[in-house]
Amino acid sequence: MAANKETTGVIYKCPLCFNTYIDVPVDTFEDGKYHCVKCGFVGTKEELLQKYAEFRDRYKLRNTRIPLEEQRKF
């Protein structure tokens, strides 16, 4: 496994495996990209953080009550 000196102490989870509720850590290799050992995800830090943002966007209204009238608009 490669050592990641830039983010020492930060453990990133694979965003694709995280969507299936399995926490698989990703490793940084010499090419500077993050690699998942389970699903084969390969991406830069920006791509990884973008996938996290997409995941958060799906659940941003989780604790908000949406009235029936608003639901019918969609």
C-alpha positions in Angstrom: 0.0 0.0 0.0 1.2 3.5 -0.8 1.8 6.1 1.8 -0.1 9.3 1.5 1.8 12.1 3.1 -0.5 14.9 2.0 -3.6 13.6 3.8 -2.0 11.9 6.8 -4.7 10.9 9.2 -7.5 11.2 6.6 -9.0 7.9 5.3 -11.1 8.3 2.2 -13.8 5.7 1.4 -14.5 4.5 -2.1 -17.5 6.6 -3.4 -18.8 3.8 -5.5 -18.7 1.2 -2.8 -20.0 3.8 -0.3 -23.2 4.0 -2.4 -23.8 0.3 -1.6 -23.2 1.0 2.1 -19.9 -0.9 2.2 -17.0 1.1 3.6 -13.9 0.3 1.5 -10.9 2.6 2.0 -9.1 3.8 -1.1 -5.3 4.0 -1.4 -3.1 6.6 -3.1 -0.4 5.2 -5.4 2.6 6.7 -7.1 0.5 8.0 -10.0 -1.3 10.3 -7.5 -4.7 8.7 -8.0 -6.9 6.9 -5.6 -7.6 3.2 -6.2 -10.3 1.0 -4.7 -9.2 -2.6 -4.2 -12.8 -3.9 -4.3 -14.5 -2.3 -7.3 -11.7 -0.9 -9.3 -12.5 2.9 -8.9 -9.6 5.1 -10.0 -9.7 8.8 -9.7 -8.0 12.0 -8.5 -8.8 13.8 -5.3 -11.1 16.2 -7.1 -13.0 13.4 -8.7 -13.3 11.6 -5.3 -14.6 14.8 -3.6 -17.0 15.4 -6.5 -18.5 11.9 -6.0 -18.9 12.7 -2.3 -20.7 15.9 -3.1 -23.1 14.0 -5.5 -23.8 11.5 -2.7 -24.6 14.3 -0.2 -26.9 16.0 -2.7 -29.1 12.9 -2.9 -29.8 13.0 0.8 -29.9 16.8 1.5 -33.7 16.8 1.9 -33.8 13.7 4.1 -34.9 15.5 7.3 -37.2 17.9 5.5 -41.0 17.3 5.3 -42.2 17.9 1.7 -46.0 18.6 1.5 -48.1 16.6 -1.0 -48.7 19.7 -3.1 -44.9 20.1 -3.7 -44.5 16.4 -4.4 -47.1 16.6 -7.1 -45.2 19.3 -8.9 -42.6 16.7 -9.9 
